[in-house]
Amino acid sequence: MDKNIVLIGFMGSGKTTIARSLSQALDMEFIDMDHEIEQQEEKTIKDIFRQDGETHFRNLETAFLKTRMDDTNVILSTGGGVILKEENRELLSRLGTVVLLYAEIEHIINHIRGDEARKNRPLLQEKDYMDKIKELYKEREDLYLHAADLIIKCAGRTVAELAEEIISKVNR
């Protein structure tokens, strides 16, 4: 497959896990955008947010996407906030088929409720993180929906089922 598949969705929707599964099933290269930015900056996303701010991180996402425009045969797992910048949404669209892993807010909350799941999510370090999740979800939901070429509902489904649906719909 020459066309890339770009996974977007709220934090905790399963982008990285499903991207790995797709990569194996389709024999395509797997790229995790957050991991690549951490390697490039030699610090964690959490540290980038704390030391340099969210705006700087969003600019790093844009710069990263610009370096990937010639990629082929790639499954790209993006960060949850990549769609906040219009320029990023345009770059994602040019990069490949944009697949939204759509999860209801309840699914997200259940997935990231534990302290372990939250510790590396810089926007969820506050005590009232549940309110923050709801606020971010409301802020981003329409952006996700408009950026997506394909919407896949995640609730109650296995990684294998989700990957299978993505493969069948992208290959149409």
Residue frames relative to the residue before (quaternion, step in Angstrom):
aa qw qx qy qz dx dy dz
M 1.0000 0.0000 0.0000 0.0000 0.00 0.00 0.00
D 0.3056 -0.7688 0.5358 0.1688 3.58 -0.72 1.05
K 0.6523 0.5245 -0.3118 0.4496 3.55 1.09 -0.68
N 0.4008 -0.7054 0.5349 0.2360 3.55 -1.04 0.78
I 0.2525 -0.7127 0.6283 0.1831 3.52 -1.34 0.39
V 0.1209 -0.7966 0.5921 0.0151 3.54 -0.75 1.14
L 0.1831 -0.7964 0.5698 0.0873 3.57 -0.65 1.11
I 0.0271 -0.7690 0.6386 -0.0077 3.54 -0.93 1.02
G 0.3041 0.7423 -0.5677 0.1851 3.55 -1.26 0.35
F 0.6658 -0.5046 0.3753 0.4016 3.51 -1.31 0.31
M 0.6411 -0.4984 0.3999 0.4251 3.56 -1.22 0.46
G 0.8040 0.2810 -0.2109 0.4797 3.54 -0.99 0.84
S 0.5085 0.6603 -0.4248 0.3536 3.60 1.23 0.13
G 0.5896 -0.6162 0.3509 0.3868 3.60 1.25 -0.15
K 0.2595 0.8173 -0.4882 0.1624 3.60 1.23 0.29
T 0.7069 0.4641 -0.2791 0.4550 3.59 0.75 -1.01
T 0.6615 0.5114 -0.3063 0.4550 3.58 0.89 -0.92
I 0.6964 0.4571 -0.2751 0.4800 3.58 0.87 -0.92
A 0.6075 0.5479 -0.3542 0.4530 3.60 1.04 -0.68
R 0.6406 0.5141 -0.3258 0.4681 3.60 0.98 -0.81
S 0.6517 0.5182 -0.3059 0.4618 3.56 0.96 -0.90
L 0.6561 0.5017 -0.3018 0.4762 3.60 0.95 -0.88
S 0.6266 0.5590 -0.3266 0.4339 3.55 0.97 -0.88
Q 0.6839 0.4717 -0.2783 0.4820 3.57 0.93 -0.92
A 0.6850 0.5062 -0.2898 0.4365 3.57 0.85 -0.97
L 0.7785 0.3425 -0.1622 0.5003 3.59 0.99 -0.85
D 0.3540 -0.7449 0.4794 0.3000 3.58 1.32 -0.08
M 0.4161 0.6689 -0.4856 0.3790 3.53 0.87 1.09
E 0.5726 -0.5932 0.4377 0.3588 3.57 -1.18 0.54
F 0.2696 -0.7484 0.5884 0.1447 3.57 -1.02 0.90
I 0.0112 0.7784 -0.6271 0.0245 3.57 -0.89 0.99
D 0.1635 -0.7575 0.6271 0.0783 3.55 -0.86 1.04
M 0.4154 -0.7596 0.4482 0.2227 3.55 -0.36 1.29
D 0.6625 0.5008 -0.3197 0.4561 3.61 0.84 -0.89
H 0.6484 0.5176 -0.3161 0.4601 3.59 0.94 -0.88
E 0.6597 0.5113 -0.3067 0.4575 3.58 0.93 -0.90
I 0.6488 0.5000 -0.3175 0.4778 3.60 0.99 -0.78
E 0.6273 0.5280 -0.3360 0.4635 3.59 1.00 -0.77
Q 0.6536 0.5075 -0.3123 0.4665 3.59 0.95 -0.85
Q 0.6648 0.5202 -0.2899 0.4510 3.55 0.92 -0.96
E 0.7536 0.3910 -0.1952 0.4910 3.58 0.91 -0.95
E 0.3018 -0.7831 0.4774 0.2603 3.56 1.33 -0.34
K 0.6911 0.3402 -0.3226 0.5500 3.54 0.98 0.96
T 0.6048 -0.5792 0.4092 0.3624 3.53 -1.24 0.44
I 0.6455 -0.4889 0.4089 0.4208 3.54 -1.30 0.35
K 0.6188 0.5550 -0.3337 0.4446 3.56 0.98 -0.88
D 0.6880 0.4699 -0.2793 0.4773 3.61 0.92 -0.89
I 0.6040 0.5412 -0.3586 0.4621 3.59 1.04 -0.70
F 0.6533 0.5062 -0.3083 0.4711 3.59 0.91 -0.92
R 0.7042 0.4822 -0.2724 0.4443 3.56 0.83 -1.04
Q 0.7611 0.4004 -0.2086 0.4657 3.60 0.85 -0.95
D 0.8198 0.2669 -0.0971 0.4973 3.57 0.92 -0.91
G 0.5058 -0.6738 0.4026 0.3577 3.59 1.24 -0.35
E 0.6477 -0.5479 0.3779 0.3708 3.53 -1.27 0.48
T 0.6206 0.5536 -0.3564 0.4259 3.61 0.95 -0.79
H 0.6392 0.5148 -0.3226 0.4715 3.58 0.97 -0.84
F 0.6555 0.5120 -0.3176 0.4554 3.58 0.92 -0.87
R 0.6491 0.5104 -0.3224 0.4629 3.60 0.93 -0.85
N 0.6370 0.5119 -0.3230 0.4774 3.60 1.08 -0.67
L 0.6078 0.5325 -0.3455 0.4770 3.59 1.12 -0.64
E 0.6171 0.5361 -0.3409 0.4642 3.58 1.04 -0.75
T 0.6515 0.5144 -0.3118 0.4623 3.58 0.93 -0.90
A 0.6607 0.5051 -0.3040 0.4646 3.57 0.88 -0.95
F 0.6359 0.5288 -0.3251 0.4586 3.59 0.99 -0.84
L 0.6645 0.5083 -0.3086 0.4525 3.59 0.84 -0.97
K 0.6379 0.5369 -0.3293 0.4431 3.59 0.97 -0.80
T 0.6676 0.4955 -0.3092 0.4617 3.61 1.06 -0.65
R 0.6990 0.4840 -0.2642 0.4553 3.61 1.20 -0.37
M 0.4090 0.7701 -0.4371 0.2203 3.61 1.23 -0.06
D 0.6954 0.4426 -0.2827 0.4905 3.62 1.15 -0.41
D 0.4115 0.7298 -0.4592 0.2953 3.59 1.26 0.04
T 0.0229 -0.7440 0.6661 0.0472 3.51 -1.28 0.56
N 0.8276 0.2370 -0.1700 0.4795 3.54 -1.26 0.48
V 0.4932 0.6561 -0.4083 0.3996 3.56 1.07 0.85
I 0.1993 -0.6950 0.6739 0.1521 3.51 -1.26 0.66
L 0.0867 -0.8176 0.5691 0.0052 3.59 -0.56 1.18
S 0.1686 -0.7481 0.6368 0.0805 3.54 -0.83 1.09
T 0.1987 -0.8146 0.5396 0.0765 3.57 -0.61 1.16
G 0.5653 -0.5499 0.4770 0.3880 3.53 -1.33 0.11
G 0.6556 -0.5722 0.3391 0.3574 3.56 -1.13 0.62
G 0.7520 0.4039 -0.2166 0.4737 3.59 1.08 -0.62
V 0.3480 0.7782 -0.4738 0.2210 3.58 1.26 0.07
I 0.6747 0.5251 -0.2882 0.4312 3.59 1.09 -0.68
L 0.4686 0.7022 -0.4350 0.3132 3.60 1.24 -0.09
K 0.7167 0.3778 -0.2390 0.5352 3.59 1.11 -0.62
E 0.5029 -0.6616 0.4675 0.3013 3.57 -0.85 0.96
E 0.6222 0.5487 -0.3421 0.4413 3.59 0.98 -0.80
N 0.6481 0.5099 -0.3196 0.4667 3.59 0.98 -0.77
R 0.6346 0.5254 -0.3383 0.4547 3.59 0.96 -0.80
E 0.6480 0.5073 -0.3116 0.4750 3.59 1.01 -0.79
L 0.6539 0.5086 -0.3104 0.4663 3.59 0.96 -0.85
L 0.6334 0.5308 -0.3305 0.4558 3.59 0.96 -0.84
S 0.6541 0.5272 -0.3018 0.4506 3.55 0.95 -0.91
R 0.6834 0.4721 -0.2789 0.4819 3.58 1.00 -0.80
L 0.6381 0.5710 -0.3158 0.4088 3.56 1.13 -0.66
G 0.7828 -0.2601 0.1946 0.5307 3.60 0.99 -0.70
T 0.7014 -0.3867 0.3528 0.4837 3.52 -1.30 -0.42
V 0.2329 -0.7918 0.5543 0.1078 3.56 -0.59 1.17
V 0.0949 -0.8066 0.5832 -0.0133 3.54 -0.58 1.26
L 0.2252 -0.7651 0.5925 0.1129 3.55 -0.73 1.12
L 0.2127 -0.7179 0.6491 0.1347 3.54 -0.88 1.01
Y 0.1232 -0.8412 0.5263 0.0161 3.52 -0.05 1.37
A 0.0378 0.7842 -0.6157 0.0668 3.53 -0.72 1.13
E 0.4847 -0.6467 0.5061 0.3012 3.55 -1.01 0.83
I 0.6674 -0.5284 0.3553 0.3862 3.55 -1.20 0.59
E 0.6264 0.5467 -0.3427 0.4375 3.62 1.01 -0.75
H 0.6311 0.5273 -0.3194 0.4707 3.59 1.02 -0.83
I 0.6503 0.5192 -0.3045 0.4636 3.57 0.94 -0.93
I 0.6697 0.5039 -0.3026 0.4540 3.57 0.82 -0.99
N 0.6586 0.5021 -0.3130 0.4650 3.60 0.92 -0.85
H 0.6743 0.5171 -0.2955 0.4366 3.57 0.99 -0.81
I 0.8087 0.2685 -0.1326 0.5064 3.59 0.92 -0.83
R 0.3204 0.7883 -0.4748 0.2248 3.57 1.25 0.33
G 0.6818 0.5162 -0.3054 0.4189 3.61 0.86 -0.87
D 0.6167 -0.5658 0.4053 0.3678 3.55 -1.15 0.64
E 0.6208 0.5604 -0.3438 0.4269 3.59 1.00 -0.80
A 0.6918 0.4740 -0.2770 0.4691 3.57 0.92 -0.90
R 0.6926 0.4930 -0.2702 0.4519 3.59 1.12 -0.60
K 0.5713 0.6760 -0.3833 0.2640 3.58 1.01 -0.74
N 0.7496 0.3666 -0.2206 0.5050 3.62 1.08 -0.59
R 0.5711 0.5600 -0.3883 0.4576 3.56 1.24 0.29
P 0.3336 -0.8146 0.4341 0.1914 3.57 -0.05 1.31
L 0.6841 0.4910 -0.3054 0.4446 3.60 1.02 -0.61
L 0.7052 0.4444 -0.2596 0.4876 3.59 1.28 -0.13
Q 0.3863 0.7504 -0.4624 0.2719 3.58 1.10 0.57
E 0.5530 0.6212 -0.3902 0.3950 3.58 1.25 -0.19
K 0.6193 -0.5536 0.4057 0.3814 3.56 -1.23 0.46
D 0.7373 0.3672 -0.2150 0.5247 3.58 1.01 -0.79
Y 0.0778 0.8594 -0.4999 0.0737 3.56 0.98 0.92
M 0.5797 0.5786 -0.3902 0.4205 3.62 1.10 -0.53
D 0.6432 0.4961 -0.3176 0.4892 3.58 1.00 -0.78
K 0.6340 0.5337 -0.3243 0.4561 3.58 1.04 -0.79
I 0.6207 0.5325 -0.3400 0.4644 3.60 0.98 -0.79
K 0.6788 0.4928 -0.2915 0.4597 3.58 0.84 -0.98
E 0.6461 0.5216 -0.3117 0.4619 3.58 1.00 -0.83
L 0.6772 0.4860 -0.2888 0.4710 3.59 0.89 -0.95
Y 0.6313 0.5447 -0.3278 0.4442 3.56 0.98 -0.88
K 0.6688 0.4987 -0.2923 0.4675 3.56 0.90 -0.98
E 0.6565 0.5298 -0.2943 0.4491 3.58 1.00 -0.89
R 0.7870 0.3882 -0.1643 0.4505 3.58 0.96 -0.90
E 0.5069 0.7055 -0.4197 0.2630 3.61 1.08 -0.63
D 0.7009 0.4566 -0.2842 0.4685 3.63 0.75 -0.95
L 0.6141 0.5454 -0.3490 0.4512 3.60 1.05 -0.70
Y 0.6332 0.5185 -0.3229 0.4753 3.58 1.00 -0.83
L 0.6867 0.5066 -0.2895 0.4337 3.55 0.78 -1.06
H 0.7026 0.4596 -0.2711 0.4708 3.60 0.94 -0.82
A 0.6611 0.5150 -0.3083 0.4501 3.60 1.11 -0.60
A 0.6493 0.5851 -0.3018 0.3809 3.58 1.15 -0.63
D 0.3384 -0.6832 0.6116 0.2114 3.52 -1.21 0.74
L 0.7838 0.1200 -0.0018 0.6093 3.54 1.17 -0.73
I 0.1503 -0.7855 0.5965 0.0673 3.58 -0.91 0.95
I 0.0816 -0.7906 0.6069 -0.0038 3.55 -0.76 1.14
K 0.2794 -0.7666 0.5562 0.1577 3.59 -0.68 1.10
C 0.3346 -0.8121 0.4623 0.1220 3.54 -0.71 1.20
A 0.5419 0.6910 -0.3940 0.2713 3.58 1.03 -0.77
G 0.8749 0.0908 -0.0886 0.4673 3.52 -0.98 1.00
R 0.6247 0.5432 -0.3370 0.4485 3.59 1.19 0.37
T 0.4781 -0.6654 0.4943 0.2904 3.54 -1.15 0.64
V 0.6655 -0.4751 0.3900 0.4235 3.54 -1.32 0.29
A 0.6523 0.5254 -0.3154 0.4460 3.59 0.93 -0.90
E 0.6555 0.5070 -0.3124 0.4644 3.60 0.95 -0.83
L 0.6623 0.5018 -0.3041 0.4660 3.56 0.95 -0.87
A 0.6522 0.5106 -0.3122 0.4653 3.58 0.93 -0.89
E 0.6446 0.5299 -0.3154 0.4519 3.58 0.96 -0.87
E 0.6638 0.4937 -0.3088 0.4693 3.60 0.94 -0.85
I 0.6395 0.5199 -0.3295 0.4606 3.59 0.95 -0.83
I 0.6551 0.5153 -0.3133 0.4550 3.58 0.88 -0.94
S 0.6881 0.4853 -0.3011 0.4476 3.59 0.82 -0.95
K 0.7117 0.4547 -0.2725 0.4609 3.61 0.94 -0.78
V 0.6452 0.5063 -0.3277 0.4690 3.60 1.04 -0.66
N 0.6984 0.4845 -0.2691 0.4529 3.58 1.05 -0.74
R 0.4690 0.6830 -0.4477 0.3362 3.62 1.22 0.01
